[in-house]
Amino acid sequence: MTEVEISDLSFGYTKDSLILKDICLSLKGPQLVSVIGPNGVGKSTLIHCIDNILSPTGGQVSVDGVPVTEYRPKDFAKKVGYVPYTSGDSFPMTVVDTVLMGRNPHHKWKSLHDDMVVVEEAMRMMDVSDLAMRQFNELSAGQHQRVMLARGIAQEPEILLLDEPTANLDIRHQMDVIRLLKTLSVEKGIMVIMISHDLNLAAKYSDNIVMMSEGTIYAAGTPEEVITAGNIKHVYDVDSEVIVKEGRPFMVPQDPEFAAGEATGVLYVPVHRWRARHGRSVSCRGPGGAVREVHPP
């Protein structure tokens, strides 16, 4: 059974400024885990430490009982795959060749046919087969993201790390991708760890959620345990109502300022903020096309 063990993990680019502080986390077996939290709390840094891109300042990360620093690169690439938020690949290369790069850890003499079978399946799963001969650096942001996901799937790792895999995707492709990741964890026995900013999609599909705040783990557990109004208020400073939809928590943000404007049929703009920026009033268009001028106090 695949296992990730994080013990007293700390990381900082300087000793006086730690990004991660005493992280302890144990993950076992196939599952879909979402890492959530505001910008700048260390989510990507945590993923980079698991993937051995960054070396911890303190503590360690182990995969199947072996510190990640002790793996040979090719052996580690068979264990752990990583799909970044964006790729720096900008040189001309066809989509099929880009996805084929994911097979490098498994490459053997005369193995191209077997590799292409895996690549074609990964491309089919990510709905990019029709892009096979297109140049990777000519794709849209959404197509680019799906190709990178196909490359990660083609790598066939035991643990797949993803930094915001639904970024740049429309809602249909967001749901398709997360549903696919959930299926991979169940049918292929893969541990999938992804960073997400969509609390509701994370809650709907994840087996477990890790909520981070200020470089530490604030809460970890099932979606029901983590996605609560109290946790969201503490970590995001956002008022919310958490209801149950289809057996999963669903977060509805609460915005008293907007609700007050909505009740009067006027698009409400916090005029004190507008005045600070622009020093003048603003016209707002409400229901039925009526225009009302909102003056700063």
C-alpha positions in Angstrom: 0.0 0.0 0.0 1.4 3.4 -1.1 2.2 5.6 1.8 3.3 9.2 2.2 4.7 10.2 5.6 5.6 13.8 6.4 7.3 14.4 9.7 8.0 17.8 11.3 8.5 19.3 7.9 9.7 22.9 7.7 10.9 24.9 4.7 12.1 28.4 4.1 14.4 30.2 1.7 15.9 31.9 4.7 16.2 30.7 8.3 14.3 33.7 9.6 11.3 33.3 7.2 9.7 29.9 7.1 7.0 29.1 4.5 6.2 25.7 6.1 6.3 25.1 9.8 6.3 21.7 11.5 4.0 19.9 9.0 3.0 16.4 10.0 0.8 14.3 7.7 0.2 10.7 7.0 -1.5 9.5 3.8 -2.1 5.8 3.0 -3.5 4.0 0.1 -5.4 5.0 -3.1 -7.4 8.2 -2.5 -8.1 11.7 -3.8 -6.7 14.3 -1.5 -7.3 18.0 -2.0 -5.0 20.6 -0.5 -6.8 23.9 0.0 -6.1 27.3 1.6 -5.7 31.0 0.7 -2.9 32.2 -1.6 0.6 32.2 -0.1 0.1 29.7 2.7 2.5 27.1 1.3 0.4 24.7 -0.7 2.7 24.6 -3.7 5.7 24.5 -1.5 4.4 21.4 0.3 3.8 19.7 -3.0 7.4 20.6 -4.1 8.8 19.1 -0.9 6.9 15.9 -1.5 8.2 15.7 -5.1 11.7 16.4 -3.9 11.9 19.6 -5.9 12.7 21.5 -2.7 14.8 20.2 0.2 13.3 20.7 3.6 14.8 23.0 6.1 13.8 20.6 8.8 12.0 17.2 9.0 11.5 14.9 6.1 9.1 13.4 3.6 9.1 9.6 3.1 7.4 7.5 0.4 6.8 3.9 1.2 9.2 4.2 4.2 12.1 5.7 2.2 13.1 9.4 2.4 12.4 11.0 -1.0 16.0 12.3 -1.0 17.3 8.7 -1.1 15.6 7.6 -4.3 17.4 7.4 -7.6 15.7 9.9 -10.0 14.3 7.2 -12.4 13.0 5.1 -9.5 11.4 8.1 -7.9 9.8 9.1 -11.2 8.1 5.7 -11.3 6.7 6.3 -7.8 5.7 10.0 -8.0 4.5 12.1 -10.9 4.0 15.9 -10.9 1.8 18.1 -13.0 2.7 21.8 -12.4 0.4 24.7 -12.5 2.0 25.9 -15.7 4.8 24.4 -17.8 7.9 26.3 -18.9 7.9 24.2 -22.0 7.7 26.6 -24.9 9.8 24.9 -27.6 8.0 23.4 -30.7 6.9 19.9 -30.0 3.8 18.0 -31.0 1.2 17.1 -28.4 1.8 13.4 -28.8 5.6 13.8 -28.3 4.9 16.0 -25.2 2.7 13.3 -23.7 5.2 10.6 -24.6 7.8 12.4 -22.4 5.8 11.0 -19.5 7.0 7.5 -20.4 10.7 8.4 -19.9 10.9 6.6 -16.5 9.6 3.4 -18.1 11.6 3.5 -21.3 13.2 0.3 -22.4 14.8 -0.9 -25.6 12.1 -1.4 -28.3 9.3 -0.4 -25.9 7.9 2.4 -28.1 4.8 0.4 -29.2 3.8 -0.3 -25.6 4.5 3.3 -24.6 2.3 4.6 -27.5 -0.6 2.4 -26.3 -0.4 4.2 -22.9 0.0 7.6 -24.5 -3.0 7.1 -26.7 -5.1 6.1 -23.8 -4.0 9.0 -21.7 -4.8 11.4 -24.5 -8.2 9.8 -25.0 -9.0 10.2 -21.3 -8.1 13.9 -21.4 -10.0 14.5 -24.7 -6.9 15.7 -26.6 -6.5 13.0 -29.2 -7.6 15.4 -31.9 -4.7 17.6 -31.0 -2.0 14.9 -31.4 -0.1 16.6 -34.2 -0.6 20.2 -33.1 2.4 22.1 -31.7 2.2 22.2 -28.0 3.3 25.8 -27.8 0.4 26.9 -30.0 -2.4 25.6 -27.8 -4.8 27.6 -25.7 -4.3 27.7 -21.9 -7.1 25.1 -21.4 -5.7 22.7 -24.0 -2.2 23.2 -22.6 -3.5 22.1 -19.2 -5.2 19.0 -20.5 -2.1 17.9 -22.4 0.0 18.3 -19.2 -2.5 16.2 -17.3 -2.3 13.5 -20.1 1.5 13.5 -19.7 1.2 13.0 -15.9 -1.3 10.1 -16.4 1.0 8.5 -19.1 3.8 8.4 -16.5 1.7 5.9 -14.5 3.0 6.8 -11.1 1.8 5.4 -7.8 1.4 9.0 -6.5 0.2 11.8 -8.7 0.8 15.4 -7.5 -1.1 18.2 -9.2 -0.9 21.9 -8.7 -4.3 23.4 -9.5 -5.2 20.9 -12.3 -8.4 22.6 -13.1 -6.8 26.1 -13.7 -7.7 27.6 -17.1 -10.5 25.0 -17.7 -14.2 25.7 -18.2 -16.6 24.1 -15.7 -17.4 21.0 -17.8 -13.7 20.2 -18.2 -13.1 21.0 -14.5 -15.7 18.4 -13.5 -14.3 15.9 -16.2 -10.8 16.3 -14.9 -11.6 15.8 -11.2 -14.0 13.0 -12.0 -11.2 11.3 -13.9 -8.7 11.8 -11.0 -11.2 10.2 -8.7 -11.6 7.3 -11.1 -7.8 6.9 -11.3 -7.6 6.7 -7.6 -10.2 4.0 -7.4 -9.6 1.9 -10.5 -5.8 2.3 -10.9 -5.0 2.4 -7.2 -3.2 5.8 -7.4 -2.9 8.3 -4.6 -3.8 11.6 -6.1 -2.9 14.8 -4.2 -4.1 18.0 -5.8 -4.1 21.7 -4.9 -7.5 23.3 -5.4 -9.1 26.7 -4.9 -12.6 25.4 -5.5 -13.8 24.3 -2.1 -17.1 22.9 -3.5 -15.4 20.7 -6.2 -12.9 19.6 -3.6 -15.6 18.7 -1.2 -17.7 16.9 -3.8 -15.0 14.5 -5.1 -12.2 14.3 -2.5 -11.8 11.4 0.0 -9.8 13.7 2.3 -9.0 17.4 2.5 -6.0 19.2 3.9 -6.7 22.8 4.8 -3.6 25.0 5.2 -3.2 28.3 7.0 -0.1 30.4 7.5 2.4 27.6 6.7 0.7 25.0 8.9 -2.1 22.4 8.5 -5.1 23.9 10.2 -7.5 21.0 9.6 -7.3 17.6 7.9 -9.9 14.9 7.4 -13.0 14.1 5.4 -14.8 16.9 3.6 -17.5 16.8 6.3 -14.8 17.4 8.9 -12.9 20.1 7.1 -15.4 22.1 5.1 -17.2 23.9 8.0 -18.3 27.5 8.4 -16.0 27.9 11.4 -12.9 26.6 9.5 -13.7 28.8 6.4 -14.1 31.9 8.6 -10.8 31.2 10.5 -8.7 30.4 7.4 -10.3 32.6 4.7 -11.9 35.3 6.8 -15.1 34.7 4.8 -18.6 34.2 6.3 -20.4 31.2 4.8 -23.2 28.8 5.2 -22.3 25.1 4.7 -25.2 22.9 3.5 -25.3 19.3 2.5 -25.9 18.5 -1.2 -25.9 15.0 -2.5 -24.3 13.8 0.8 -21.4 16.3 0.6 -20.8 19.7 2.2 -21.5 22.7 -0.1 -20.2 26.1 0.8 -22.3 29.2 0.1 -20.4 32.5 0.7 -22.3 35.1 2.6 -21.8 38.8 1.7 -24.0 41.2 3.7 -22.9 44.2 1.6 -24.0 42.6 -1.6 -27.2 41.2 -0.2 -28.2 44.6 1.0 -27.8 46.1 -2.4 -29.5 43.2 -4.1 -32.6 43.7 -1.9 -33.1 47.2 -3.3 -32.5 46.2 -6.9 -29.3 48.2 -7.1 -25.9 46.8 -7.9 -24.1 47.8 -4.7 -20.6 49.0 -4.9 -18.7 49.8 -1.6 -18.5 53.5 -2.4 -15.9 54.2 0.2 -13.5 51.9 -1.7 -14.5 53.4 -5.0 -13.9 56.9 -3.8 -10.5 56.0 -2.4 -9.5 54.7 -5.8 -11.3 57.0 -8.2 -12.5 60.0 -6.1 -15.9 60.2 -7.8 -19.3 58.6 -7.9 -20.3 55.6 -10.0 -23.4 54.7 -12.1 -24.8 51.3 -11.5 -27.3 49.5 -13.7 -29.9 47.5 -11.8 -32.7 45.1 -12.9 -34.6 46.3 -16.0 -31.7 48.5 -17.1 -32.4 51.3 -14.7 -29.3 53.4 -14.0 -28.8 54.8 -10.5 -25.9 57.0 -9.5 -24.3 56.1 -6.2 -22.4 59.0 -4.6 -19.6 58.6 -2.1 -20.5 59.9 1.4 
